[in-house]
Amino acid sequence: MLETIIDQAQNDFSQHLELLQRYIRQPSVSSTRLGIDEMVAMLSADLTGLGGITRVVTSDEFPIVYSRFDEGAERTVLIHSMYDTVEADESKWVAPPFSATRMNYLDAGDCIIGRGAEDTKGPTTSILNMIAAHRAANIRLPVNLILVFEASELGSGGLPEFVEGHQDELRQADVAYWPWCSQRANGNTVAWLGSKGLMTFKLRMTGGDWGGPHSNDLHSSNASWIGSPGYKLVQALASMRTLDDLDVAIDGFYDGRKEPSKDDLRLIAELAKRFDAKAFLRQMGASRFKQEAIADALKASIFTSAFNLSGLKVGNVIEGGHNTVIPCTAVASMDLRLLEGMSIENVVNSMRRHLDSHGFQDVALEITNAYLGGKTPPESWAAKELVGAYRDMGFDPEVWPVAPVAIASSLFTGLGMPWVATCPGQASGKHSANEYIRVEGYKSSIEFIIRLMWRFSSATRASTSR
């Protein structure tokens, strides 16, 4: 039956590709709410049309599309994905970002160009097409499905409340799966067994009793005797990183962090032997890592926090001109990655203590969102089935104990189930111009997810050990 379904997916691939293009053509930009309601309606209707019992659940942030497929199967798989994207206002798109144009793109070949192609309308529609292939072949899904689609680009703010309110239903799942096209440009595939958590926050400095203009910008001739909120904020930012920019320089920040296990270190050693650093850097558009040794770079990527400055606003930069002012306000937009064992409360408290003890009591710390990641040990039955599905297709995947990305996986591991992620398919350019997915890679992602569902259905430990 498995091969029949795979053949069906191959035969129907033109329809599956049209679904991906239709989803890309429907904007769903969370930062502006452009097309969110229309995307939710489209996704809900398609899931219902495939036989899912589907509801749209409101939350404090964005709606969650929740669908269940009860096939009378012994195993149940929870699939978590998202339907929103970031904005697409970059200037260097080779095709309109919501046109889903099919074209030969650089060295990637036959591709679909468009916002969401990688992140995550490619993986989301692969799930729908996996279901559609079973329906077209008139073969029942081998597992029951619980599908949770959220809008996560602003931080998954509505997901914790949803999981809390539906935990009795969600606990029926044997495993949680996050689809993500992670194949590298050189053909290597990647499997994730965990993810980091995320905290987004702002540091804000305004003029006040400490000094600096507190009502309006001042002429810069006063900079010799009036303080600058911009300089003060830059100093605060610099104090929070080590001088070599290799790690966080905040006492107590990592309290509770779990040390890498022997299995983690083994996986890192294996990754270091096969990781194609030159190809990875070329794909990322970077020249080098911060670290000299590949093993050190991998270990840092997995087991340190990406404490990142994503935006800094202080006054205006006028190309070809200049504005001579002391801005009265400076704001930094920040994000960091939370590791296994770390707590949100401790991280917030450690940052506040650091600012206060280093003379930055007047820098406001504003937390906008936070959630924890989760991790599945490599000996888990779910991890073995994930790797097995790759090998069924002739791949030997890189196995990452923790992905550098942030996903709210702890919400599901906290319910007692393993969490695993990724599928084949080369896609790139998320959050930048010319986001794309290779057409052949998209086809392989659908086949992989079909195979993975059948592997999950027969996993010997699924019913007794999570």
C-alpha positions in Angstrom: 0.0 0.0 0.0 2.9 2.4 0.8 4.2 2.3 -2.7 0.7 2.8 -4.2 0.4 6.0 -2.2 3.8 7.2 -3.2 3.0 6.5 -6.8 -0.2 8.4 -6.4 1.6 11.4 -5.0 4.0 11.3 -7.9 1.2 11.2 -10.4 -0.7 14.0 -8.7 2.4 16.2 -8.2 1.3 19.0 -10.6 -1.8 19.4 -8.4 0.3 19.4 -5.3 2.6 22.0 -6.7 -0.4 24.2 -7.5 -1.5 24.0 -3.9 1.9 25.3 -2.8 1.6 28.2 -5.3 -1.9 29.0 -4.2 -0.8 29.2 -0.5 2.2 31.5 -1.4 -0.1 33.7 -3.5 -2.3 34.3 -0.4 -0.3 36.7 1.8 -0.4 36.0 5.5 2.0 38.5 7.1 1.7 38.4 10.9 3.4 41.7 11.6 0.8 43.7 9.6 -2.1 41.1 9.7 -2.1 41.2 5.9 -4.2 38.3 4.7 -4.2 36.4 8.0 -8.0 35.9 8.1 -8.0 34.8 4.4 -5.2 32.3 5.0 -6.9 30.9 8.0 -10.2 30.5 6.0 -8.3 28.8 3.2 -6.4 26.4 5.4 -9.5 25.5 7.4 -11.5 24.8 4.2 -8.8 22.6 2.7 -8.4 20.6 5.9 -12.2 20.1 6.1 -12.3 19.1 2.4 -9.7 16.4 3.1 -11.9 15.0 5.9 -10.5 16.7 9.0 -12.7 17.8 11.8 -11.5 21.4 11.8 -11.9 24.4 14.2 -10.5 27.8 14.3 -9.5 28.6 17.9 -9.1 32.2 18.8 -6.1 33.3 21.0 -4.6 36.4 22.4 -2.4 36.7 19.3 -3.6 35.0 16.2 -6.1 32.2 15.4 -5.0 28.6 15.6 -6.3 26.2 13.0 -6.9 22.8 14.8 -7.8 19.7 12.8 -8.2 16.1 13.7 -8.3 13.0 11.4 -9.5 10.0 13.2 -8.7 7.0 11.0 -9.3 4.4 13.7 -5.5 3.8 13.8 -3.5 2.5 16.7 -1.0 5.4 16.6 -1.6 9.2 16.6 0.8 11.8 15.3 0.6 15.4 16.3 1.9 17.7 13.5 2.7 21.3 14.5 3.3 23.9 11.8 2.4 27.5 10.9 0.6 29.5 8.2 2.0 33.0 8.6 5.1 34.7 7.1 7.2 37.8 7.7 6.9 40.8 5.4 8.3 40.8 1.9 9.4 44.4 1.4 13.0 43.7 0.4 14.0 45.5 -2.9 15.9 42.7 -4.6 13.1 40.2 -5.4 13.6 38.6 -8.9 9.8 38.1 -9.1 6.9 39.5 -7.1 7.1 37.9 -3.6 3.5 36.7 -3.6 3.4 35.5 -7.2 4.8 32.0 -6.6 6.7 32.2 -9.8 8.3 29.1 -11.2 11.7 29.7 -12.7 15.3 28.5 -12.9 16.9 30.3 -10.0 20.7 30.6 -9.8 22.4 27.2 -9.1 19.2 25.8 -7.5 17.5 25.1 -10.8 13.8 24.7 -11.1 12.3 26.6 -8.2 9.2 28.3 -6.8 10.1 31.8 -5.7 7.9 33.5 -3.1 7.5 34.5 0.5 6.8 31.4 2.6 8.3 28.9 0.1 10.7 27.8 2.8 9.1 29.2 5.9 6.7 27.5 6.0 4.1 27.1 3.3 6.3 24.6 1.6 6.2 22.2 4.6 2.6 23.1 5.5 1.3 22.2 2.1 3.5 19.0 2.0 1.3 17.8 5.0 -1.9 18.5 3.1 -0.6 16.8 0.0 0.4 13.8 2.0 -3.2 13.5 3.2 -4.5 14.1 -0.3 -2.3 11.3 -1.8 -3.9 8.8 0.6 -7.4 10.1 -0.2 -6.7 9.9 -4.0 -5.4 6.4 -3.6 -8.5 5.5 -1.6 -6.3 4.2 1.3 -6.8 5.2 4.9 -4.1 7.1 6.7 -2.0 4.7 8.7 -2.1 7.0 11.8 -4.6 9.4 13.3 -3.6 13.0 12.9 -3.8 16.0 15.2 -2.8 19.1 13.3 -2.0 22.4 15.0 -1.3 25.3 12.7 -0.3 28.6 14.3 1.1 32.0 13.4 4.5 31.9 15.0 6.5 34.7 13.4 5.7 37.1 16.2 6.6 34.5 18.9 3.8 31.9 19.2 2.0 34.0 21.7 -1.3 32.2 21.5 0.1 28.7 21.5 0.7 28.1 25.2 -2.9 28.9 26.2 -4.1 26.7 23.3 -2.0 23.7 24.5 -3.1 24.2 28.1 -6.7 24.3 27.1 -6.5 21.2 24.8 -3.9 19.1 26.6 -6.2 16.1 27.2 -6.8 15.8 23.5 -3.2 16.5 22.6 -1.9 13.9 25.0 -3.5 11.2 22.8 -0.6 11.7 20.4 2.4 9.3 20.5 4.8 11.8 18.8 5.0 15.4 17.7 6.4 16.2 14.3 7.5 19.6 12.9 7.9 19.5 9.1 10.7 21.6 7.7 12.6 21.4 4.5 16.2 21.2 5.7 18.2 19.7 2.9 21.4 21.6 2.1 22.4 22.9 -1.4 25.0 20.1 -1.6 22.3 17.4 -1.1 23.0 16.6 2.5 19.8 16.1 4.6 19.4 17.2 8.2 17.4 15.7 11.0 16.5 17.6 14.2 15.9 16.0 17.6 15.3 19.2 19.5 15.0 23.0 19.2 15.9 26.1 21.2 13.3 28.3 22.9 12.9 32.0 22.1 12.7 35.3 23.9 12.1 38.6 22.1 12.6 41.8 23.9 13.5 45.5 23.6 16.0 47.6 25.4 14.8 51.2 25.5 16.8 54.3 26.6 15.2 57.7 27.0 16.5 61.0 28.4 15.5 61.6 32.0 16.9 62.3 35.5 20.1 60.5 34.5 20.7 63.1 31.8 20.0 63.3 28.1 17.1 65.2 26.4 13.8 63.9 27.7 11.2 65.8 25.7 12.7 66.6 22.2 15.8 65.9 20.2 18.6 68.4 20.9 21.1 70.0 18.6 24.3 68.1 18.6 26.3 71.1 19.7 25.1 70.2 23.2 26.8 66.7 23.1 29.7 67.9 25.2 27.5 68.5 28.2 24.2 66.7 27.6 24.1 62.9 27.7 23.1 60.8 24.7 20.5 58.0 25.1 22.0 56.4 22.0 25.5 56.2 23.4 24.2 54.9 26.7 22.2 52.1 25.0 25.2 51.1 22.8 27.3 50.8 26.0 24.6 48.7 27.6 24.5 46.4 24.6 28.3 46.0 24.4 28.4 45.1 28.1 26.1 42.1 27.6 28.4 40.3 25.2 32.0 39.1 25.7 34.6 41.2 23.9 35.2 38.5 21.3 31.4 38.2 20.7 31.5 34.5 21.3 29.0 34.4 24.2 26.8 36.2 26.6 28.6 38.1 29.4 25.7 38.2 32.0 26.3 36.5 35.3 23.7 33.8 36.1 22.3 33.9 32.5 22.9 30.2 31.9 21.8 29.0 35.4 20.0 25.6 35.0 21.4 24.9 31.6 21.9 21.2 31.1 25.4 20.1 30.0 25.6 18.2 26.7 25.2 14.5 27.2 27.6 11.8 25.9 25.1 11.2 23.1 25.0 14.9 22.3 28.8 15.1 22.1 29.0 12.0 20.0 26.5 13.5 17.5 28.5 16.8 17.4 31.7 14.8 16.7 30.0 13.0 13.9 28.7 16.3 12.5 32.1 17.9 12.6 33.5 15.1 10.4 30.9 15.5 7.7 29.7 19.1 7.9 30.5 21.0 4.7 31.3 24.3 6.2 32.2 26.0 2.9 29.0 25.0 1.3 27.0 26.0 4.4 28.6 29.5 4.5 28.1 30.0 0.8 24.4 29.1 1.2 24.1 31.5 4.1 25.9 34.3 2.3 28.6 34.6 5.0 32.4 34.3 4.8 33.3 32.6 8.0 32.3 31.5 11.5 33.2 33.3 14.7 35.0 30.2 15.9 38.2 28.8 14.3 37.4 25.1 14.6 34.3 23.6 13.0 33.6 21.5 16.1 33.6 24.6 18.3 31.3 26.4 15.9 28.9 23.5 15.9 29.0 23.2 19.7 28.3 27.0 20.0 25.4 26.8 17.6 23.8 24.0 19.6 24.7 24.8 23.2 25.0 28.6 23.5 22.3 31.2 23.3 22.1 33.2 20.1 21.9 36.6 21.9 21.1 38.8 18.9 20.7 42.5 18.1 18.1 42.4 15.3 17.4 46.1 15.1 18.7 49.4 16.5 16.9 52.7 16.1 18.4 56.0 17.3 17.8 59.1 15.2 18.1 59.0 11.4 20.9 58.1 9.0 20.6 60.4 5.9 22.5 59.0 2.9 24.2 62.0 1.2 23.4 64.3 4.1 23.4 64.6 7.9 21.1 65.6 10.8 23.0 67.2 13.7 20.9 66.1 16.7 21.1 64.2 20.0 18.1 61.8 19.7 16.0 61.7 22.9 15.2 58.0 22.5 17.1 54.9 21.5 15.6 51.4 21.1 17.2 48.0 20.4 15.2 45.1 19.2 16.7 41.8 20.6 16.2 38.1 20.5 17.9 35.3 22.4 17.6 31.5 22.3 16.7 29.6 25.5 18.5 26.2 26.1 17.3 23.1 27.8 17.1 23.7 31.6 17.1 27.4 31.4 14.1 29.3 32.8 12.5 32.4 31.4 12.3 34.0 34.9 16.0 33.5 35.6 17.0 34.9 32.2 14.9 38.1 32.7 16.2 38.6 36.3 19.8 38.1 35.3 19.5 40.6 32.5 17.9 43.2 34.9 20.6 42.6 37.5 23.3 43.0 34.9 22.0 46.3 33.6 21.5 47.7 37.1 25.0 46.6 38.4 26.7 48.1 35.3 25.2 51.5 35.6 22.3 51.1 33.2 19.4 51.3 35.7 17.6 53.7 33.3 17.6 51.2 30.4 14.1 49.7 30.2 13.9 46.0 29.6 10.6 45.1 27.8 9.9 41.4 27.2 7.6 40.9 24.3 7.4 37.1 24.1 9.1 34.0 25.5 8.9 30.2 25.2 11.1 27.2 25.9 12.4 24.6 23.5 12.5 20.9 23.9 14.7 17.9 23.1 14.3 14.2 22.3 17.2 11.8 23.0 18.7 10.0 19.9 17.8 6.6 21.3 14.1 7.5 21.3 11.9 5.3 19.0 10.7 8.5 17.3 14.3 9.6 16.5 15.1 6.2 15.0 12.0 6.3 12.8 12.8 9.8 11.6 16.3 8.7 10.6 14.9 5.5 9.2 12.6 7.3 6.8 15.5 9.3 5.5 17.5 6.1 4.9 14.5 4.5 3.1 14.9 7.3 0.5 18.7 6.8 0.2 19.8 9.6 2.5 22.2 9.5 5.4 21.1 12.5 7.4 23.1 14.8 9.7 21.5 14.3 13.1 21.4 17.4 15.2 20.6 17.0 18.9 19.3 20.5 19.0 18.5 22.8 16.0 19.8 26.4 16.2 16.2 27.6 15.4 13.5 28.3 18.0 10.3 26.4 18.0 7.9 26.0 21.0 8.6 22.2 21.1 8.6 22.1 24.9 4.9 22.6 24.8 4.6 19.1 23.3 7.5 17.3 25.0 6.0 18.7 28.2 2.9 16.6 27.5 5.1 13.4 27.5 5.7 12.8 23.8 8.9 12.9 21.8 9.4 15.7 19.3 11.3 15.3 16.0 11.6 17.5 12.9 12.5 18.0 9.3 12.1 16.5 5.9 14.1 16.5 2.6 13.7 19.3 0.1 16.1 22.2 -0.4 14.7 25.6 0.4 16.3 28.8 1.4 16.0 32.6 1.8 13.6 32.8 4.7 13.1 36.3 6.0 15.0 37.7 2.9 14.4 38.4 -0.8 14.0 35.5 -3.2 12.9 32.9 -0.7 12.6 29.7 -2.7 12.0 26.0 -2.7 13.3 23.5 -5.3 10.5 21.8 -7.2 12.2 18.3 -7.0 12.9 18.9 -3.3 9.2 19.7 -2.7 8.3 16.5 -4.4 10.7 14.5 -2.1 9.3 16.2 1.0 5.8 14.8 0.3 7.2 11.3 -0.3 9.2 11.5 2.9 6.3 12.5 5.1 4.2 9.7 3.6 6.9 7.2 4.5 7.4 8.8 8.0 3.7 8.4 8.8 3.8 4.7 7.8 6.9 4.2 9.9 5.3 5.9 12.9 2.3 3.6 12.5 4.3 0.5 13.0 6.9 1.7 15.5 7.1 -1.0 18.1 7.6 1.3 21.1 5.1 4.0 20.2 2.3 2.6 22.4 4.4 1.8 25.4 7.3 4.3 25.6 7.5 8.0 24.9 
